[in-house]
Amino acid sequence: MQPSDKISGYQISLLFFTFIVSTLILSVPGIMVAFAKQNAWLSILPASLTGLVNIYVLTTLSKRYPGRSIMQYLTAICGKWAGKAVGAFFTYYLFFFISSTVNEHARFLNNVLLMNTPSLVLIITLLLLCGFAVLAGVETIGRCNEVIVLIIVMMLIPIFVFSIRDGDFARLSPVLAEGLVPVIKGAIVPSAWMSQFFFLGWFLPHLNEKPQQIRKKLLAALIGIVVLIMAIDALTIMMFGPITPRMNFAFLNVIKYTGIIGPLERLEAIAIMIWILGIFIKVSMLLYMFCISAAQLLGTNNHRRTIVPITLLSIVGSVWIFKNAAEFQGWITYTYPILALFTQSFLPLLLLAIDTIKARLLSH
């Protein structure tokens, strides 16, 4: 870690707000409605439990191993070889994660804006920009995000104000007519996004305050995400009802449907801007974590040396990962939630349990 790479708890909380919301608001509402129907807006409540648990687990581990990333304290908890093996798995997981995210970005822009632009151009452009952001450091990414969050919120407000008049509240009823089972099913996919607080393990070493002091700020970010997704899901259902699951980017269609009398038309430009700003922060954070993981796995503390090869590797992965949109949709609906449950929820809990047991055995 570079000495100047220090950020506040407020900045980390905003970073994770953007990290989770950026892809969640456009990709997931349709999937939630497919499982929970008119009660999909309630599904984010049980889904948020994975985020709540991860906030506690990662801040607790950071408190026990101050100034060290999850890649560094893996060996202290699991032993040298087991720690290296888990670290290698986390590094590969980050490679897969960044590749799928950048691939999704290229597909989104190809679908809604740049139909004739080769996806490779979009992939290279994004990763080069994010590479420069990683080179500038975590503090720079955090400061950029403070402005980006404000822009995203300011752009979402008029969308809610002008689209709610076209919604039908009757489409939200009956509430819980089929019990809690559909709501729980609808929570499975968004729970994978909420558990992305797991990535705190790479950012808490940069915190300029004690890990336990950041919990309230992270909880505020979690509550903000929950409220925003509830509002987006409810608004989408009110607008489109049972046809919502047929839409790949359901909230984008809400924005397209919304019109303002006068010169302000074609509001999908707002959705595209929200996406690009959010995805820039998300991919910058992923690329930073990928570089840190690779550097620490190889035994060096200077992650800047790995930026160029890691960026090139991410370009290759983003081109290679999915053959078509159907394959990607199947991945985020069925495969990713299971993989996220194991990697982002189970493994951190297991690390905390092992560390706690070892501490108790040593104390006796």
Solvent accessible surface area in square Angstrom, and as a share of the most:
residue,aa,sasa,rsa
1,M,80,0.36
2,Q,51,0.23
3,P,122,0.77
4,S,78,0.51
5,D,3,0.01
6,K,83,0.35
7,I,1,0.00
8,S,30,0.19
9,G,0,0.00
10,Y,121,0.46
11,Q,15,0.07
12,I,0,0.00
13,S,8,0.05
14,L,32,0.16
15,L,0,0.00
16,F,0,0.00
17,F,25,0.11
18,T,1,0.01
19,F,0,0.00
20,I,0,0.00
21,V,3,0.02
22,S,2,0.01
23,T,3,0.02
24,L,1,0.00
25,I,2,0.01
26,L,3,0.01
27,S,4,0.03
28,V,0,0.00
29,P,1,0.01
30,G,6,0.05
31,I,11,0.06
32,M,1,0.00
33,V,5,0.03
34,A,56,0.43
35,F,70,0.29
36,A,1,0.01
37,K,110,0.47
38,Q,35,0.15
39,N,5,0.03
40,A,0,0.00
41,W,58,0.20
42,L,27,0.14
43,S,0,0.00
44,I,0,0.00
45,L,84,0.42
46,P,38,0.24
47,A,1,0.00
48,S,15,0.09
49,L,104,0.52
50,T,30,0.17
51,G,0,0.00
52,L,80,0.40
53,V,63,0.36
54,N,1,0.00
55,I,4,0.02
56,Y,120,0.46
57,V,1,0.00
58,L,0,0.00
59,T,0,0.00
60,T,14,0.08
61,L,0,0.00
62,S,7,0.05
63,K,111,0.47
64,R,101,0.37
65,Y,31,0.12
66,P,96,0.61
67,G,53,0.51
68,R,92,0.34
69,S,5,0.03
70,I,0,0.00
71,M,15,0.07
72,Q,59,0.26
73,Y,2,0.01
74,L,0,0.00
75,T,45,0.26
76,A,41,0.32
77,I,3,0.02
78,C,36,0.22
79,G,33,0.31
80,K,127,0.54
81,W,196,0.69
82,A,51,0.39
83,G,2,0.02
84,K,69,0.29
85,A,63,0.49
86,V,36,0.21
87,G,1,0.01
88,A,45,0.35
89,F,68,0.28
90,F,1,0.01
91,T,16,0.09
92,Y,116,0.44
93,Y,7,0.03
94,L,1,0.00
95,F,28,0.12
96,F,40,0.17
97,F,16,0.07
98,I,0,0.00
99,S,0,0.00
100,S,10,0.06
101,T,7,0.04
102,V,0,0.00
103,N,9,0.05
104,E,11,0.05
105,H,9,0.04
106,A,2,0.02
107,R,58,0.21
108,F,0,0.00
109,L,7,0.04
110,N,33,0.17
111,N,83,0.43
112,V,25,0.15
113,L,84,0.42
114,L,64,0.32
115,M,121,0.54
116,N,151,0.77
117,T,37,0.21
118,P,83,0.52
119,S,50,0.32
120,L,83,0.41
121,V,75,0.43
122,L,15,0.07
123,I,3,0.01
124,I,61,0.31
125,T,70,0.41
126,L,11,0.05
127,L,0,0.00
128,L,91,0.45
129,L,99,0.49
130,C,0,0.00
131,G,8,0.07
132,F,139,0.58
133,A,12,0.09
134,V,0,0.00
135,L,87,0.43
136,A,55,0.42
137,G,1,0.01
138,V,0,0.00
139,E,49,0.22
140,T,53,0.31
141,I,3,0.01
142,G,0,0.00
143,R,139,0.51
144,C,54,0.32
145,N,0,0.00
146,E,57,0.25
147,V,89,0.51
148,I,14,0.07
149,V,15,0.09
150,L,112,0.56
151,I,63,0.32
152,I,5,0.03
153,V,60,0.34
154,M,113,0.50
155,M,25,0.11
156,L,7,0.04
157,I,86,0.44
158,P,40,0.25
159,I,0,0.00
160,F,48,0.20
161,V,88,0.51
162,F,61,0.25
163,S,0,0.00
164,I,85,0.43
165,R,133,0.48
166,D,66,0.34
167,G,18,0.17
168,D,62,0.32
169,F,132,0.55
170,A,67,0.52
171,R,100,0.37
172,L,27,0.13
173,S,62,0.40
174,P,78,0.49
175,V,81,0.46
176,L,72,0.36
177,A,64,0.50
178,E,112,0.50
179,G,32,0.31
180,L,116,0.58
181,V,95,0.54
182,P,17,0.11
183,V,5,0.03
184,I,91,0.46
185,K,102,0.43
186,G,1,0.01
187,A,7,0.05
188,I,94,0.48
189,V,3,0.01
190,P,0,0.00
191,S,24,0.15
192,A,3,0.02
193,W,11,0.04
194,M,0,0.00
195,S,1,0.01
196,Q,1,0.01
197,F,0,0.00
198,F,0,0.00
199,F,0,0.00
200,L,0,0.00
201,G,3,0.02
202,W,2,0.01
203,F,0,0.00
204,L,6,0.03
205,P,12,0.07
206,H,4,0.02
207,L,14,0.07
208,N,90,0.46
209,E,46,0.21
210,K,122,0.52
211,P,20,0.12
212,Q,72,0.32
213,Q,99,0.44
214,I,0,0.00
215,R,65,0.24
216,K,168,0.71
217,K,76,0.32
218,L,0,0.00
219,L,62,0.31
220,A,61,0.47
221,A,11,0.08
222,L,9,0.05
223,I,109,0.55
224,G,28,0.27
225,I,0,0.00
226,V,14,0.08
227,V,89,0.51
228,L,22,0.11
229,I,1,0.00
230,M,43,0.19
231,A,41,0.31
232,I,0,0.00
233,D,0,0.00
234,A,17,0.13
235,L,7,0.04
236,T,0,0.00
237,I,3,0.01
238,M,6,0.03
239,M,16,0.07
240,F,29,0.12
241,G,6,0.05
242,P,116,0.73
243,I,71,0.36
244,T,0,0.00
245,P,52,0.32
246,R,198,0.72
247,M,36,0.16
248,N,88,0.45
249,F,25,0.11
250,A,0,0.00
251,F,1,0.00
252,L,5,0.02
253,N,44,0.23
254,V,0,0.00
255,I,1,0.01
256,K,100,0.42
257,Y,135,0.51
258,T,4,0.02
259,G,24,0.23
260,I,21,0.11
261,I,162,0.82
262,G,46,0.44
263,P,131,0.82
264,L,107,0.53
265,E,95,0.43
266,R,179,0.65
267,L,12,0.06
268,E,19,0.09
269,A,61,0.47
270,I,34,0.17
271,A,2,0.01
272,I,14,0.07
273,M,98,0.44
274,I,3,0.01
275,W,0,0.00
276,I,68,0.34
277,L,40,0.20
278,G,0,0.00
279,I,0,0.00
280,F,46,0.19
281,I,0,0.00
282,K,3,0.01
283,V,0,0.00
284,S,0,0.00
285,M,0,0.00
286,L,0,0.00
287,L,0,0.00
288,Y,2,0.01
289,M,0,0.00
290,F,5,0.02
291,C,0,0.00
292,I,7,0.04
293,S,0,0.00
294,A,13,0.10
295,A,1,0.00
296,Q,31,0.14
297,L,48,0.24
298,L,140,0.70
299,G,67,0.64
300,T,41,0.24
301,N,105,0.54
302,N,49,0.25
303,H,2,0.01
304,R,65,0.24
305,R,179,0.65
306,T,15,0.09
307,I,11,0.06
308,V,102,0.59
309,P,74,0.47
310,I,14,0.07
311,T,8,0.05
312,L,106,0.53
313,L,80,0.40
314,S,0,0.00
315,I,21,0.11
316,V,95,0.54
317,G,0,0.00
318,S,0,0.00
319,V,80,0.46
320,W,151,0.53
321,I,15,0.08
322,F,15,0.06
323,K,173,0.73
324,N,74,0.38
325,A,48,0.37
326,A,78,0.61
327,E,71,0.32
328,F,17,0.07
329,Q,56,0.25
330,G,29,0.28
331,W,27,0.09
332,I,7,0.04
333,T,19,0.11
334,Y,144,0.55
335,T,68,0.40
336,Y,9,0.04
337,P,9,0.06
338,I,127,0.64
339,L,51,0.25
340,A,0,0.00
341,L,113,0.56
342,F,91,0.38
343,T,0,0.00
344,Q,0,0.00
345,S,13,0.08
346,F,102,0.42
347,L,19,0.09
348,P,0,0.00
349,L,82,0.41
350,L,71,0.35
351,L,6,0.03
352,L,21,0.10
353,A,46,0.36
354,I,56,0.28
355,D,12,0.06
356,T,33,0.19
357,I,101,0.51
358,K,76,0.32
359,A,55,0.43
360,R,161,0.59
361,L,127,0.63
362,L,152,0.76
363,S,90,0.58
364,H,190,0.85
